[in-house]
Structure formats: C-alpha cells, structure tokens
Amino acid sequence: MSQRNLSPEVIFEGIIKQNGTVSNDAHLITRGYLHGNVINGIHPDSANYAEVVSDNGVDKLKLKPLTVTDVTVNSTATSLSDFVANVYTGSNFQEGDIVFLTSMSPTECYIHNGGAAGTSADWELVNSGLSTAQVRAMLSASSGINYNSSTGEFTADQAEIQGFFSAGTGLAYSAGQFSLSANSDQVSEGASNLYFTDARAQSAISVASVTGPNVQLLQYVNGVLSVELADVFAEFSAGTGLTFSGGEFSFTGDTDDVSEGLTNVYFTDARARLALSAGTGISYNNSTGAISLNADTDDVSEGAINKYFTDARARLALSAGTGLAYNSLSGQFSLSANSDQVSEGSTNLYYTTARVQADVGVSSDPGELIGYSAGEFTLKLSQLRKSFANQSLTANTALTLTHSLGEKLVHVSAMDSNSEKIDLKVVYVSTTQVSVTSVVNITGVDIAVSL
C-alpha cells in the first residue's frame, strides 16, 4: 500500500535507503543507482571530443565536431613510441591528423588530439585494426549481464541480478521484490503501543475491597488471585463439643453434648430400675432400685439375655448419624460433615457468584477506563481513542482537534479517502488538543487520536 506524506517538512536523522527497483518517473533513486545508470561527467581523456552542456536545466552529453585534416600511412614505425621518437616532432602534425601504423600487427590507427606536449600524449588510439567480429569475440559478460557476440550488444539479465539479493530477518524476497515477513518478535516496541507481558497484565489488576466480618478474604500478588484460608477459617468457630483447626471440625464432647435419639437412649436410674425385676429369692423395689439379696452380682452368673454392663457393650450399642463418624472401639464420635450438610447461618454466608459480583465494582470517576457489570469488566474505548472522520484540510493551515484524552503526547494517524495512510505535521497543543497541517488541500481525511 502506498503512503503519502503531507507534512510541510520532514527531517530525517540517519541514512535513507532504497528498497526495490526504480521503474517509475516518480520514484526516488539512490546515489549508487545514479552512479550505475547515469552518465555523470566526461572523462578527462575525452574532453577534447565531448562535453556536458545544460539544455533547459538538464545536463546532456554533446560530442564536438571532429574534422579529419590529413591521413598518413606509416610503414616503418613499429609502435606509437617509435613513431613519436623518429617521425613526430611535435609540430609536423596538427589536430585531426590521422596516422595508420601498418608495420604493427594488427595495424593501429591514431588521431592527433591537438596537444602540444610533443609526446604520445598528443595522440589518441582510434582503432586497433581489428575487425568488428574480432573485437566482439574478445568481449564477454559476467553474472547479471548477457552478451550477444553476433551483435556486440550487452543486456542486463534481470533473473541473475535478482538472484544477487536475499532477504534478511523479517523480510521475504521473490522475483526481485522484497516484502515484510516479520512478526512482533522482530519489531521493536514503541513508546505508546506496548507489547503484552505478564508483569504489565498483573500490574493492571487489583483486588477490590471484598471482606468478611473480620478480615480481607482475597489477595492478589504477582498475577495470582487467592483466598486467604487462614482468614476464611477465622470466620468459623466451634460450638459445644466441637473443635475447629486448619479448616477441620472435630467432635470433642461427651454424651452430655449429644441429644438423645429414639432408639439409642441414654442410661438413667429410672430406666435401669424399670429394666430389672426380682427373681426367685430376690426382692426388688423398682422405685428405689433396691434389691434385697444376701448375694451380689458377682455371685450371679450372666444369662443369655440380661447381660451385665461393659464399656465394649455400651460402645457397640451406639452408632454415628449423618455428618458424624463413630469409633466403636474407643467410643469416640467425630464430625465428618461438609458445608453441604451444614445449613447457612445469617452472618457467615456461603460463597455464591451473585454475592461476589455484587461486591465487585469500579470507580465512578469520569476518566475511569474500566467498566463493570454483572461480573464482567469492560474497557472504555472512548477514553483511549477519538476519531475525526471526513476532515477537510487547507494547505499549510493548521486544523485543531479536541480529543480530551488527558495526555499531551498522543498518537495521531490519518488516512485519505482511498484508505491509504498519510503523514501530517502534528503539534501537541495541550492535554486536550492537537493540531494537524497538510502541505496540500485535501478532503475526506479520517484522523484518529489515541493514547
């Protein structure tokens, strides 16, 4: 996608490089391209025959008119040095005179350049005496250049030239064209649009004031939201006959702390007395429990039905109900219930999603960036970005935009009606305003100001 820069002035610090092939009159070129493709001057050796002249502000090569004044064929001199030493005096030839040295193999042809040195510097080689075909046969091409020895024509081999290039990190190269293939790991982080990190995400989150009757129940440290179990446990206490430690209730009471059931009833004197009767030779008063006997129970063997009391029998006569565990060997009861078996009180309430959501909220400050509703946090984009659609800019005239984002240094981007990015001159006026300027008149510009 192309990008237009409409800023009145752009100052670059550093080196500007060209990426791609120059193929259009509007394209900029590099110094290397200029030196490789454009004639920039005349070599000193050719100054007598060509010059650069300005034509409507454009430098053009001009060949000077050459007049052949005389032609000499010399069959004795074996080289230009020999000719200069034995024939040329410095004044017997003039500019434009041509000399053929036929004793050289092959024959060489020289033209007098008008010099007055009286040496070989006054002569320029015109033709070595080789035929066109011989000259062409002596030429060849290297990589990137094609050569036709029949026509003597050199042409650029685009495919080979394109093969000289390759793409570096973050770039792709194909058919002479470079394209960006980088990901965010290869693009350095700017000052405004920062990349995600755990630390940044964690620092943006905090725990709202969600507390129990006595303590803070939640804490947030290094991105981890946790429940303070010690604080939760502190909200519970043990009743009569129970102990609570480390989140676990234990039964520590005795039969005085456990109400009597319908089947396993507790021992009483009355019940014990009513359970007895007198046998032969024994008188018994079930009101007082008095038994008249000269013997005691040690003297009476136990029957098959009315057995004597023992701890083991008493323990085996008991069992645990819902939420309790019972050890018949030790006679000890312990609590095994969970919160599903314990009804909720009026003070220490159980966790529900609705209760948590009702206790969470955000600041009502007009500049607050976070919104909250029904357990969901939302980001208020209107506090981060302001759009100015379909703006008309007058050349070199500043347009003031009021964004009210509360920061003076903001990011300003713009695109034209073709959805192409354009660059404008930006002045940061205040924490609520910026001004933009274009060097041309332009309409239909969409501008965005963001933090």
LOVEX-759465 format. One record per residue (C-alpha): residue number from 1; residue in one letter; x, y, z. Coordinates in Angstrom, 3 decimals. Example, Ala and Ser with C-alpha at 12.3 -4.5 7.8 and 13.67 -1.06 7.14 Angstrom:
2
   nr  rest        px        py        pz
    1     A    12.300    -4.500     7.800
    2     S    13.670    -1.060     7.140
***
This chain:
451
   nr  rest        px        py        pz
    1     M     0.000     0.000     0.000
    2     S     1.335     3.435    -0.903
    3     Q     1.654     6.182     1.686
    4     R     1.556     9.927     1.109
    5     N     3.411    12.360     3.327
    6     L     1.527    15.649     3.548
    7     S     3.609    17.158     6.319
    8     P     5.035    20.574     5.342
    9     E     8.557    19.492     6.295
   10     V    10.147    16.117     7.099
   11     I    13.625    15.911     8.644
   12     F    15.352    12.521     8.672
   13     E    18.189    11.722    11.070
   14     G    20.415     8.989     9.581
   15     I    20.626     7.293     6.168
   16     I    17.675     6.845     3.785
   17     K    17.921     3.646     1.720
   18     Q    16.017     2.496    -1.383
   19     N    14.366    -0.942    -1.350
   20     G    13.090    -2.183    -4.706
   21     T    13.575    -1.446    -8.410
   22     V    13.264     2.037    -9.906
   23     S    10.524     1.690   -12.543
   24     N     8.567     4.939   -12.498
   25     D     9.356     8.595   -13.157
   26     A     8.052     9.458    -9.684
   27     H    10.388     7.018    -7.906
   28     L    13.346     8.285    -5.910
   29     I    16.780     6.877    -6.698
   30     T    19.863     6.204    -4.613
   31     R    23.392     7.555    -5.120
   32     G    24.523     4.045    -6.113
   33     Y    21.746     3.767    -8.720
   34     L    22.656     7.208   -10.117
   35     H    26.331     6.288   -10.499
   36     G    25.499     2.918   -12.037
   37     N    22.906     4.063   -14.578
   38     V    23.543     7.753   -15.406
   39     I    26.475     9.490   -17.143
   40     N    27.679    11.963   -14.540
   41     G    30.571    13.606   -16.372
   42     I    33.195    13.395   -19.102
   43     H    36.446    11.504   -18.584
   44     P    39.497    13.766   -18.948
   45     D    40.742    11.629   -21.881
   46     S    37.598    12.524   -23.841
   47     A    37.476    16.219   -23.015
   48     N    38.705    17.192   -26.498
   49     Y    35.882    15.312   -28.201
   50     A    32.872    15.599   -25.854
   51     E    31.434    17.940   -23.247
   52     V    28.415    18.267   -20.933
   53     V    26.041    21.137   -21.719
   54     S    22.855    22.289   -19.964
   55     D    19.652    22.077   -22.020
   56     N    16.612    23.588   -20.225
   57     G    18.161    22.752   -16.893
   58     V    19.048    19.162   -17.905
   59     D    22.727    18.164   -18.331
   60     K    23.290    16.468   -21.717
   61     L    26.302    14.919   -23.427
   62     K    27.485    16.834   -26.513
   63     L    30.011    15.423   -28.997
   64     K    32.295    18.042   -30.503
   65     P    32.567    18.131   -34.301
   66     L    35.687    16.252   -35.462
   67     T    37.395    17.114   -38.764
   68     V    39.933    14.820   -40.311
   69     T    42.611    17.192   -41.590
   70     D    45.099    14.680   -43.073
   71     V    45.730    10.924   -43.316
   72     T    49.237     9.436   -43.144
   73     V    50.179     5.805   -43.664
   74     N    53.468     4.907   -41.960
   75     S    55.007     1.528   -42.763
   76     T    58.253     1.895   -40.762
   77     A    57.294     2.708   -37.163
   78     T    56.695    -0.431   -35.115
   79     S    54.845     1.313   -32.257
   80     L    53.422     4.680   -31.284
   81     S    56.562     5.327   -29.211
   82     D    58.717     4.511   -32.239
   83     F    56.603     6.847   -34.377
   84     V    56.898     9.699   -31.841
   85     A    60.657     9.211   -31.456
   86     N    61.540     9.041   -35.156
   87     V    58.743    10.785   -37.080
   88     Y    56.723    13.105   -34.878
   89     T    58.453    16.388   -33.997
   90     G    55.560    17.978   -32.188
   91     S    54.848    20.485   -34.905
   92     N    54.694    18.445   -38.135
   93     F    51.195    17.163   -37.324
   94     Q    48.067    19.046   -36.219
   95     E    44.726    18.293   -34.535
   96     G    42.633    15.968   -36.666
   97     D    45.565    14.327   -38.492
   98     I    45.208    10.529   -38.697
   99     V    48.153     8.126   -38.843
  100     F    47.984     4.409   -39.741
  101     L    50.960     2.369   -38.437
  102     T    50.884    -0.576   -40.826
  103     S    54.060    -2.208   -39.519
  104     M    52.204    -3.026   -36.278
  105     S    50.311    -6.263   -36.135
  106     P    47.492    -5.660   -36.229
  107     T    47.554    -2.164   -37.798
  108     E    46.743     0.612   -35.343
  109     C    45.188     3.988   -36.162
  110     Y    45.810     7.195   -34.135
  111     I    44.349    10.726   -34.329
  112     H    46.116    13.919   -33.191
  113     N    44.154    15.465   -30.297
  114     G    45.609    18.966   -30.664
  115     G    48.038    18.536   -27.796
  116     A    51.394    20.343   -27.740
  117     A    53.376    18.013   -25.481
  118     G    55.328    16.560   -28.402
  119     T    54.853    13.086   -26.895
  120     S    52.472    10.133   -27.278
  121     A    50.050    12.087   -25.072
  122     D    49.168    14.137   -28.230
  123     W    47.720    11.021   -29.910
  124     E    44.514     9.017   -29.269
  125     L    44.007     5.409   -30.379
  126     V    41.125     5.256   -32.843
  127     N    41.133     1.614   -33.960
  128     S    43.432    -1.256   -33.146
  129     G    42.972    -2.667   -36.628
  130     L    40.721    -5.485   -35.510
  131     S    37.511    -6.252   -37.379
  132     T    34.143    -5.812   -35.705
  133     A    33.765    -9.557   -35.344
  134     Q    37.238    -9.860   -33.806
  135     V    36.522    -7.123   -31.297
  136     R    33.200    -8.672   -30.363
  137     A    34.816   -12.085   -29.962
  138     M    37.233   -10.618   -27.423
  139     L    34.369    -9.457   -25.187
  140     S    32.383   -11.486   -22.655
  141     A    29.836   -10.932   -19.931
  142     S    29.822   -11.773   -16.219
  143     S    26.968   -12.625   -13.842
  144     G    23.973   -10.365   -14.286
  145     I    24.930    -9.326   -17.858
  146     N    24.110   -11.097   -21.137
  147     Y    26.327   -10.567   -24.195
  148     N    25.474   -11.258   -27.831
  149     S    28.804   -11.732   -29.678
  150     S    26.998   -11.515   -33.015
  151     T    25.615    -8.032   -32.419
  152     G    28.033    -6.839   -29.736
  153     E    25.053    -5.958   -27.541
  154     F    25.179    -6.109   -23.747
  155     T    21.870    -6.524   -21.866
  156     A    21.017    -6.887   -18.186
  157     D    19.969   -10.360   -17.019
  158     Q    17.210    -9.476   -14.573
  159     A    16.812   -13.015   -13.273
  160     E    20.520   -13.275   -12.405
  161     I    20.573    -9.759   -10.917
  162     Q    17.571   -10.622    -8.745
  163     G    19.455   -13.714    -7.618
  164     F    22.185   -11.481    -6.142
  165     F    19.780   -10.347    -3.450
  166     S    18.343   -12.191    -0.496
  167     A    16.073   -11.312     2.374
  168     G    17.313   -10.753     5.890
  169     T    15.487   -11.226     9.179
  170     G    11.846   -10.154     8.927
  171     L    11.923    -9.841     5.116
  172     A    10.847   -12.099     2.246
  173     Y    12.298   -11.806    -1.275
  174     S    10.794   -13.136    -4.509
  175     A    11.160   -12.146    -8.174
  176     G    13.117    -9.013    -7.332
  177     Q    10.615    -7.786    -4.764
  178     F    11.175    -7.501    -1.023
  179     S     8.226    -7.832     1.346
  180     L     7.843    -7.745     5.104
  181     S     7.504   -11.151     6.750
  182     A     8.399   -10.164    10.304
  183     N     6.333   -10.891    13.394
  184     S     6.097    -8.872    16.584
  185     D     9.268   -10.585    17.947
  186     Q    11.240    -8.848    15.166
  187     V     9.623    -5.406    15.552
  188     S    10.971    -3.263    18.363
  189     E     8.489    -1.922    20.878
  190     G     7.386     1.697    20.582
  191     A     6.713     4.165    23.350
  192     S     2.895     4.021    23.149
  193     N     1.697     0.689    21.743
  194     L     3.397    -1.712    24.156
  195     Y     3.503    -5.470    23.894
  196     F     1.773    -7.774    26.355
  197     T     3.801    -9.063    29.294
  198     D     2.705   -10.969    32.407
  199     A     4.077    -8.168    34.571
  200     R     2.089    -5.491    32.715
  201     A    -1.108    -7.543    32.860
  202     Q    -0.603    -8.297    36.534
  203     S     0.081    -4.681    37.434
  204     A    -3.185    -3.664    35.732
  205     I    -5.272    -5.911    38.044
  206     S    -6.064    -5.405    41.706
  207     V    -8.433    -6.860    44.256
  208     A   -11.459    -4.759    45.162
  209     S   -12.498    -4.418    48.784
  210     V   -14.188    -7.789    49.287
  211     T   -14.047    -8.590    53.016
  212     G   -15.692   -10.739    55.623
  213     P   -16.871    -9.508    59.011
  214     N   -13.346    -9.646    60.406
  215     V   -10.691    -9.760    57.683
  216     Q    -9.791    -9.391    53.976
  217     L   -10.706   -12.705    52.325
  218     L    -8.976   -12.202    48.937
  219     Q    -5.461   -11.169    47.985
  220     Y    -3.766   -10.581    44.617
  221     V     0.002   -10.991    44.285
  222     N     2.045   -11.254    41.043
  223     G    -0.962   -12.107    38.890
  224     V    -2.337   -14.759    41.267
  225     L    -5.742   -14.245    42.911
  226     S    -6.015   -16.383    46.040
  227     V    -8.268   -16.925    49.024
  228     E    -6.657   -16.338    52.391
  229     L    -7.635   -19.659    54.005
  230     A    -6.450   -18.502    57.395
  231     D    -8.803   -15.517    57.158
  232     V   -11.669   -17.727    55.932
  233     F   -11.066   -20.189    58.787
  234     A   -11.124   -17.275    61.185
  235     E   -14.759   -16.721    60.176
  236     F   -15.707   -20.111    61.683
  237     S   -15.810   -21.198    65.315
  238     A   -16.614   -24.434    67.080
  239     G   -19.699   -24.910    69.218
  240     T   -20.197   -27.010    72.292
  241     G   -18.477   -30.348    71.976
  242     L   -16.592   -29.392    68.777
  243     T   -13.112   -28.050    67.974
  244     F   -12.064   -26.336    64.726
  245     S    -8.469   -26.313    63.475
  246     G    -6.953   -25.966    59.991
  247     G   -10.404   -25.940    58.371
  248     E   -11.445   -29.209    60.089
  249     F   -14.122   -29.690    62.744
  250     S   -13.640   -32.445    65.356
  251     F   -16.099   -33.730    67.964
  252     T   -14.594   -33.468    71.462
  253     G   -17.727   -33.531    73.605
  254     D   -19.387   -36.303    75.557
  255     T   -22.936   -37.687    75.762
  256     D   -23.953   -34.517    77.577
  257     D   -23.326   -32.624    74.330
  258     V   -25.289   -35.027    72.081
  259     S   -29.071   -35.097    72.273
  260     E   -30.773   -38.436    72.838
  261     G   -32.250   -40.313    69.905
  262     L   -35.337   -42.514    69.790
  263     T   -33.557   -45.829    69.672
  264     N   -30.240   -45.500    71.416
  265     V   -31.422   -43.880    74.612
  266     Y   -29.116   -42.874    77.401
  267     F   -28.842   -44.657    80.740
  268     T   -30.917   -43.347    83.694
  269     D   -31.594   -44.795    87.115
  270     A   -35.288   -44.997    86.337
  271     R   -34.686   -46.808    83.051
  272     A   -32.230   -49.152    84.697
  273     R   -34.631   -49.887    87.559
  274     L   -37.547   -50.496    85.219
  275     A   -35.378   -52.837    83.207
  276     L   -34.913   -55.076    86.243
  277     S   -37.199   -57.477    88.088
  278     A   -36.784   -59.790    91.016
  279     G   -36.303   -63.457    90.583
  280     T   -36.633   -66.273    92.988
  281     G   -35.068   -65.421    96.284
  282     I   -34.765   -61.771    95.460
  283     S   -36.963   -58.861    96.345
  284     Y   -36.745   -55.730    94.215
  285     N   -38.148   -52.168    94.564
  286     N   -38.178   -50.570    91.062
  287     S   -38.833   -47.142    92.531
  288     T   -35.738   -47.107    94.628
  289     G   -33.868   -49.788    92.747
  290     A   -33.220   -51.573    95.991
  291     I   -32.657   -55.317    95.716
  292     S   -32.707   -57.389    98.771
  293     L   -30.296   -60.235    98.453
  294     N   -27.597   -61.738   100.562
  295     A   -25.517   -62.186    97.379
  296     D   -24.273   -59.577    94.810
  297     T   -23.927   -59.666    91.047
  298     D   -20.573   -61.300    91.379
  299     D   -22.429   -64.212    92.774
  300     V   -24.993   -64.318    89.951
  301     S   -23.908   -65.654    86.586
  302     E   -24.810   -63.746    83.488
  303     G   -27.665   -65.066    81.454
  304     A   -28.119   -65.194    77.731
  305     I   -30.467   -62.177    77.615
  306     N   -29.877   -59.889    80.558
  307     K   -26.190   -59.272    80.246
  308     Y   -24.075   -57.219    82.548
  309     F   -22.910   -53.758    81.534
  310     T   -19.459   -53.392    79.943
  311     D   -17.792   -50.439    78.150
  312     A   -17.463   -52.518    74.988
  313     R   -21.181   -53.403    75.013
  314     A   -22.135   -49.799    75.624
  315     R   -19.932   -48.626    72.737
  316     L   -21.314   -51.283    70.398
  317     A   -24.804   -50.079    71.285
  318     L   -24.002   -46.666    69.741
  319     S   -23.587   -45.541    66.081
  320     A   -22.981   -42.330    64.141
  321     G   -25.645   -40.465    62.198
  322     T   -25.350   -38.103    59.205
  323     G   -22.286   -35.859    59.443
  324     L   -20.710   -37.872    62.293
  325     A   -18.150   -40.656    62.442
  326     Y   -18.026   -43.106    65.347
  327     N   -15.252   -45.420    66.549
  328     S   -16.933   -48.321    68.370
  329     L   -13.586   -49.482    69.758
  330     S   -12.827   -46.238    71.555
  331     G   -16.368   -44.947    71.824
  332     Q   -15.316   -41.618    70.230
  333     F   -17.545   -39.559    67.931
  334     S   -16.074   -37.100    65.354
  335     L   -17.666   -34.707    62.905
  336     S   -17.470   -35.799    59.237
  337     A   -19.955   -33.356    57.724
  338     N   -19.140   -30.808    54.942
  339     S   -20.714   -27.440    54.172
  340     D   -23.449   -29.132    52.072
  341     Q   -24.671   -30.769    55.303
  342     V   -24.462   -27.615    57.412
  343     S   -27.211   -25.061    56.925
  344     E   -26.208   -21.470    56.251
  345     G   -26.414   -19.018    59.112
  346     S   -27.391   -15.365    58.981
  347     T   -23.837   -13.986    59.432
  348     N   -21.323   -16.419    57.958
  349     L   -22.781   -16.818    54.473
  350     Y   -21.604   -19.273    51.849
  351     Y   -19.934   -18.177    48.572
  352     T   -22.148   -17.580    45.513
  353     T   -21.328   -16.000    42.134
  354     A   -24.099   -13.451    42.631
  355     R   -22.685   -12.379    46.007
  356     V   -19.172   -11.934    44.575
  357     Q   -20.437    -9.962    41.576
  358     A   -22.494    -7.751    43.861
  359     D   -19.401    -6.888    45.898
  360     V   -17.168    -6.062    42.888
  361     G   -17.207    -2.681    41.161
  362     V   -15.082     0.052    39.606
  363     S   -14.559     3.731    40.301
  364     S   -17.251     6.125    39.095
  365     D   -14.578     8.692    38.102
  366     P   -15.462    10.115    34.641
  367     G   -11.908     9.319    33.470
  368     E   -12.082     5.687    34.607
  369     L   -11.039     3.308    31.783
  370     I   -12.700     0.175    33.208
  371     G   -16.426    -0.571    33.327
  372     Y   -18.064    -3.385    35.279
  373     S   -21.484    -5.055    35.026
  374     A   -22.817    -8.466    36.105
  375     G   -19.375    -9.878    36.848
  376     E   -17.803    -8.642    33.612
  377     F   -15.097    -5.986    33.238
  378     T   -15.071    -3.889    30.048
  379     L   -12.559    -1.426    28.591
  380     K   -13.958     2.017    27.737
  381     L   -12.510     2.577    24.265
  382     S   -13.891     6.112    24.197
  383     Q   -11.346     7.049    26.875
  384     L    -8.462     5.708    24.759
  385     R    -9.240     6.889    21.214
  386     K   -11.090     9.737    19.499
  387     S   -11.947     9.669    15.788
  388     F   -12.415    12.661    13.484
  389     A   -13.981    11.456    10.244
  390     N   -14.173    13.164     6.834
  391     Q   -11.983    16.166     7.670
  392     S   -11.037    18.827     5.081
  393     L    -7.533    20.272     5.322
  394     T    -6.413    23.539     3.745
  395     A    -2.812    23.662     2.549
  396     N    -0.385    24.920     5.221
  397     T    -3.276    25.768     7.586
  398     A    -3.419    24.065    10.978
  399     L    -6.609    22.239    11.976
  400     T    -7.134    21.963    15.756
  401     L    -8.700    18.728    17.059
  402     T   -10.083    18.432    20.596
  403     H    -9.587    14.884    21.864
  404     S    -9.877    15.391    25.677
  405     L    -7.797    12.271    26.392
  406     G    -5.941    13.931    29.270
  407     E    -2.440    13.420    27.833
  408     K    -0.405    15.914    25.789
  409     L     1.730    13.318    23.989
  410     V    -0.716    11.197    21.976
  411     H    -0.577     9.140    18.781
  412     V    -2.056    10.725    15.648
  413     S    -2.716     8.709    12.469
  414     A    -4.577     9.637     9.286
  415     M    -5.765     8.094     6.011
  416     D    -7.205     9.572     2.832
  417     S   -10.408     8.612     1.018
  418     N    -8.553     5.708    -0.641
  419     S    -7.781     4.203     2.788
  420     E    -4.089     4.992     2.305
  421     K    -2.012     6.223     5.229
  422     I    -0.890     9.860     5.030
  423     D     1.567    11.784     7.190
  424     L     0.678    15.222     8.544
  425     K     2.579    17.741    10.598
  426     V     1.394    17.314    14.204
  427     V     1.685    19.870    17.034
  428     Y     0.767    18.721    20.549
  429     V    -1.160    21.743    21.794
  430     S    -2.288    20.560    25.234
  431     T    -3.636    17.559    27.119
  432     T    -6.942    18.045    25.267
  433     Q    -5.946    19.305    21.793
  434     V    -3.589    18.674    18.873
  435     S    -3.256    20.489    15.563
  436     V    -2.514    18.910    12.159
  437     T    -1.243    20.562     8.965
  438     S    -1.079    19.379     5.317
  439     V     1.034    20.895     2.536
  440     V    -1.834    20.442     0.030
  441     N    -5.600    20.882     0.060
  442     I    -7.194    17.524     0.802
  443     T   -10.686    16.359     1.744
  444     G   -12.189    13.165     3.074
  445     V    -9.422    12.631     5.622
  446     D   -10.114    10.331     8.613
  447     I    -7.962    11.132    11.646
  448     A    -7.606     9.117    14.872
  449     V    -6.050    10.357    18.131
  450     S    -5.226     7.670    20.697
  451     L    -3.208     7.128    23.854
***
